[in-house]
Amino acid sequence: MKKLILTFVVISGFLTSCNQADTVPTPDPAIASRIDKLITGYTEEGEFSGSVLIAEKGFVVLNKGYGFADYEREIPNTPHTQFSMGSVTKLFTCAAIRMEADRGALTQDDTLAKYIHDYPRGDEITISQLLNHTSGIVDLFNDLDYDKPSYRADPITIEELIERFKYEPLEFDPGTQYDYSNSGYALLAYIIEQTNEMSYNEYIEKKIFTTLEMSDSVADWDKGFSN
């Protein structure tokens, strides 16, 4: 992680230098080459694989794929390779909650008990706390015996996922501490479904991806939470 942070600091330095030299920013092949060499080094060391897009003030400095999308078949990454969103999904979940709040379907002060009536201590846990990782709910992915391979082989519904951690004791009283919890965001996805006549997947597709013309982005949780 420190190396990646250093990488972005160095890249920022490259771009800043370019701005200082030119009043009107234009792509500098030399800078693109230096950044490309830096990222290629991490790729060759097995520390990075993915696609990189760097732009400044409307100008694309670098847009390139590194490493492989499929190592076994040696399919390389390209600027158009699609990746699993992973925890980036949380950004869309936050946006969806805000959109629902803006239309009056919920408030961030709503309690979890409003949406899952029998959730233990649900009357003490708010949507805001779920968003901010201060609910005290145990993290299914890190703190419990979570077997990722079995989840991929046998996907489950969001309701079934919630049952996996629903009755686990809270790690602390809601609102008193911070602890990153994927479980909290599973609950937020469920809440979004309760305020709409569509699944979480459909909501993200229609309300965000389609609206913003994100044609290369796909929410693919229709078959259950397999990853």
C-alpha positions in Angstrom: 0.0 0.0 0.0 2.8 2.4 0.8 4.4 1.7 -2.6 1.1 2.5 -4.3 0.7 5.7 -2.3 4.2 6.7 -3.3 3.4 5.9 -6.9 0.4 8.4 -6.9 2.5 11.0 -5.2 5.2 10.7 -7.9 2.6 10.8 -10.6 1.1 13.9 -9.1 4.5 15.5 -9.1 4.9 14.7 -12.8 1.6 16.4 -13.6 2.3 19.4 -11.4 5.6 19.9 -13.2 3.8 19.9 -16.5 1.4 22.6 -15.4 4.2 24.8 -14.1 5.9 24.6 -17.5 2.9 25.1 -19.7 0.2 27.7 -19.3 -2.2 25.6 -21.4 -2.0 21.9 -20.3 -1.3 19.5 -23.1 -0.4 15.8 -23.0 3.4 15.4 -22.6 4.7 12.1 -24.2 7.7 12.2 -21.9 5.5 12.3 -18.8 3.3 9.6 -20.1 6.4 7.5 -20.8 7.7 8.0 -17.2 4.4 7.0 -15.6 4.1 4.0 -17.9 7.5 2.8 -17.0 6.7 3.2 -13.3 3.5 1.2 -13.5 5.1 -1.4 -15.7 7.7 -2.0 -13.0 5.0 -2.7 -10.5 3.3 -5.0 -13.0 6.4 -7.0 -13.7 7.0 -7.4 -9.9 3.5 -8.9 -9.6 2.3 -5.9 -7.5 -0.3 -4.5 -9.9 -2.7 -5.7 -12.6 -5.4 -3.5 -14.1 -6.2 -0.6 -16.3 -5.0 3.0 -15.7 -6.5 6.2 -16.9 -4.8 9.5 -15.9 -6.3 12.7 -17.2 -5.8 16.4 -16.3 -8.1 19.2 -17.2 -9.7 17.3 -20.0 -6.5 15.9 -21.5 -5.7 12.2 -21.3 -2.2 11.7 -20.1 -2.2 7.9 -20.0 -4.9 5.2 -20.8 -3.5 1.7 -20.8 -4.0 -1.8 -19.5 -1.4 -3.7 -17.5 -1.1 -7.4 -16.7 -3.7 -10.0 -17.5 -7.4 -10.2 -17.1 -7.1 -13.9 -17.3 -3.7 -15.3 -16.4 -4.5 -18.9 -17.5 -5.5 -17.9 -21.0 -3.1 -14.9 -21.1 -5.8 -12.4 -21.9 -4.3 -9.0 -21.3 -6.0 -6.1 -19.6 -7.0 -3.2 -21.9 -8.5 0.2 -21.3 -11.9 -1.4 -21.9 -11.5 -4.5 -19.6 -14.4 -4.8 -17.1 -13.5 -5.5 -13.5 -15.5 -6.6 -10.5 -16.4 -3.4 -8.6 -15.6 -5.0 -5.2 -15.8 -2.4 -2.4 -16.2 0.4 -4.9 -19.9 -0.8 -4.8 -20.1 1.1 -1.5 -19.8 4.4 -3.3 -22.9 3.6 -5.4 -24.7 2.4 -2.3 -24.0 5.7 -0.6 -25.3 7.6 -3.7 -28.4 5.4 -3.8 -29.2 6.1 -0.1 -28.7 9.8 -0.7 -31.0 9.7 -3.7 -33.7 7.9 -1.7 -33.3 10.5 1.1 -33.7 13.3 -1.4 -37.0 11.9 -2.6 -38.2 11.5 0.9 -38.3 7.7 0.9 -36.0 7.5 4.0 -33.8 9.6 6.3 -30.4 8.8 7.6 -31.8 8.8 11.1 -34.2 5.9 10.3 -33.4 2.9 12.4 -32.6 -0.6 11.1 -35.7 -1.8 12.9 -37.9 0.2 10.5 -36.9 -2.2 7.7 -36.0 -5.4 9.6 -38.4 -5.4 12.5 -36.8 -8.3 14.4 -33.2 -7.3 13.9 -31.5 -7.5 17.4 -31.0 -4.0 18.7 -32.2 -2.7 15.4 -33.9 0.2 17.1 -30.5 1.5 18.2 -28.8 1.3 14.8 -29.4 4.0 12.2 -28.8 4.3 8.5 -26.2 6.9 9.2 -24.2 4.5 11.4 -24.4 1.8 8.7 -23.0 4.3 6.2 -20.2 5.4 8.5 -19.2 1.9 9.8 -20.2 2.9 13.4 -23.1 0.4 13.8 -21.1 -2.2 15.7 -22.3 -5.0 13.4 -19.8 -7.7 12.9 -18.1 -7.8 9.5 -19.2 -11.0 7.8 -16.2 -11.0 5.4 -13.4 -10.5 7.9 -14.6 -11.4 11.4 -16.7 -14.5 10.8 -15.8 -17.8 9.2 -16.5 -16.6 5.7 -15.6 -19.0 2.9 -15.4 -17.1 -0.3 -15.0 -20.1 -2.6 -18.2 -21.7 -1.3 -20.1 -18.4 -1.7 -19.0 -18.2 -5.3 -20.0 -21.9 -6.0 -23.3 -21.5 -4.2 -24.5 -17.8 -4.4 -27.1 -16.7 -1.9 -29.7 -14.0 -1.7 -29.3 -10.8 0.2 -31.8 -12.0 2.8 -29.8 -15.2 3.3 -26.6 -13.2 3.5 -28.1 -11.1 6.3 -29.1 -14.2 8.2 -25.4 -15.2 8.4 -24.6 -12.3 10.7 -28.0 -11.1 12.0 -27.8 -12.8 15.4 -24.1 -12.2 16.1 -23.5 -9.9 19.1 -22.5 -6.3 18.3 -18.8 -5.5 18.7 -19.7 -2.3 20.5 -22.6 0.0 21.2 -23.9 1.7 18.0 -22.3 5.1 17.4 -19.5 4.7 19.9 -16.7 3.4 17.7 -15.6 2.8 14.1 -15.0 -0.6 12.6 -15.2 -1.3 8.8 -18.2 -3.5 8.1 -19.2 -5.0 4.8 -22.3 -6.4 6.6 -23.6 -2.9 7.2 -23.6 -2.2 3.5 -25.4 -5.5 2.8 -28.1 -4.1 5.1 -28.1 -0.8 3.2 -28.6 -2.6 -0.1 -31.5 -4.4 1.5 -33.0 -1.1 2.7 -32.7 0.3 -0.9 -34.7 -2.7 -2.1 -37.4 -2.0 0.5 -37.9 1.6 -0.6 -38.3 0.6 -4.3 -40.1 -1.9 -6.4 -36.8 -3.2 -7.8 -33.8 -5.1 -6.7 -30.6 -3.4 -5.6 -29.0 -4.5 -8.9 -31.8 -3.0 -11.0 -31.7 0.3 -9.0 -28.0 0.8 -9.6 -28.4 -0.1 -13.3 -31.4 2.2 -14.0 -30.9 5.0 -11.5 -27.1 5.5 -11.8 -25.5 3.7 -14.7 -28.2 4.5 -17.3 -28.7 8.0 -16.0 -24.9 8.8 -16.2 -24.5 6.8 -19.5 -22.0 4.5 -17.8 -22.4 1.9 -20.7 -19.3 -0.1 -19.7 -20.5 -0.6 -16.1 -22.6 -3.5 -15.0 -24.2 -4.5 -11.7 -24.1 -8.3 -11.8 -25.6 -9.4 -8.5 -28.8 -11.0 -10.0 -27.6 -14.5 -9.2 -26.9 -13.6 -5.6 -23.9 -12.4 -3.6 -21.2 -14.6 -4.8 -18.2 -12.3 -4.3 
